[in-house]
Amino acid sequence: MVQVGDKVLVQPQNEGALIKALSIDDVSVQKCFSRIVVFNIKLPITKGYSVVLHHQSLVEQAVITKLVAQLHKSSGEVVKKRPRCLVRNSNAVVELETSRPVCMELYRDVKELGRFMLRVGGVTIAAGLVTQIF
């Protein structure tokens, strides 16, 4: 979660910044919350969807094994439990399974190491935060 007034570290420049304003779909908000944010995709994301996980320098095959919940864009509240699919510009909590064990950190513990990107065919389809490790 980020909110107006937060101090953040912008990477890779390693520069400090202050969040002066936030907006979601051109609507001004005071705070934003997310787990994965689905970008502009052509096909909906479903259970069993194969992706490439990018985490720091790690590039690993992974599968979305569960769509836990779809979240409201600005509040982070659960809109729907166990959605059938995720469409573009949606926020959600999902479970991923990598093809082999990988080392990750929880976002709440180490923010810089708790972020990841999901790609398919060389295109970034989602970005997320590590909230739980199994």
N, C-alpha and C positions, 0 to 999 in steps of 0.2 A: 504494500500500500504506500502511496505517496500522497502528500497533501500540500496545499499552498503554504509556503513558509518553510518547507523542508530544505535542508542543505543536502546536496547530493554530490557524488563524485562522478564526473563524466569521463568515460573510458573510450578510446585508448589514450586520450590526451592527458589523463590524470589531473584534470582541473576541477576545482570546486565550483559549484553553482548553487544558486538559490531559486527554488521554484516560485515564480511570481504569479502564474496563472495556469489552469488546466482546463481542457475542453474535451468533450466526447461528442463526436458527430456535430461539431460547431455549437454545442451547448456548454456554457461555462459551468464547471463543477468545482467543489472545494477539495475533493479527494478522489482517488482512483484506486481500484483494487482488482487483482487478477491472479489466475494460476496459469492457464495457457490462454493466449489470445490467438484466434484463428484469423489469418490474413485473407487476402483475396484469392480464393481457391476455386477451381472449376468443378470438382466433385466433392460432395460432402464427406466428412471424416466419420468412419464407422468403426465399431469393434473389429479388430483383425487387420486394420489399416497398417501397412508397412511404411516405415519412415526411416530416415537417417538422422540420428541424434548427434548434434554438434554441441559439445560441452568443453569450453576452453579449447585445447588442442586435440581433444578426443573426437573421433568420427566413428560412430558405431551403429550398426543395423539394429533396429528396434521395431516392436509391434505395439500398437495401442491395444491393450488387453481389456480395458474397461472404460466406459464413459460414465464417470461417477455422478456428475451433476453439471448442469448448465447454470451459469451465474449471470446476475444482472450486471450490466457494463459498469455502472458507476458505484453501486453500493456493495457489490460482491455477494449479495444475498442469493441463496439458491432459488432459481426460477423453476427448474425441473430436475427431478432426480432421475438418474439412468436414462438420459435421452437416447433416442435411436440413432441420431446422427448429429454432427456439428456442421453448421453452414458457415460461410464466410462472415467475418466480423463478429463472431461470437466469442464468449469467454466461458471457460469450463475447467473442471477438475477431471483429470484423466489418470489412468494407470498405464505405465509403459513397461515393457519387458525387453531388456537388451539381449542380444544373442550370446553374450558372455558377461560375467561379472565386471562391473566398472566401479571406479571410485568417484563418489559425488558427495557434496556437502549440502546440508539443509540451508535454504535461503536465509532463514531467521538466524542461523549461526554464523555464516560467512557469506554475505551478500554477493561478493565478487565470484564465488565458486558455486553459488546456488541458482545460476541462470543457465538456460539452454535454448537451443533453436532446433526446430524440426524441419527437415527438408525432404523433398521428393523430386527426383529427376533434376537435381541442381537448383530447384526453386524453394525458397524459404516459405513454408506454409503456416508456421506458428512459432511463437516464442513463449517461454514459460519459466516458472520458478519451481524449484524442488521443495515440496512441502512435507514429504514423507518418503522414507526409504524402507523397502522390505528386504 
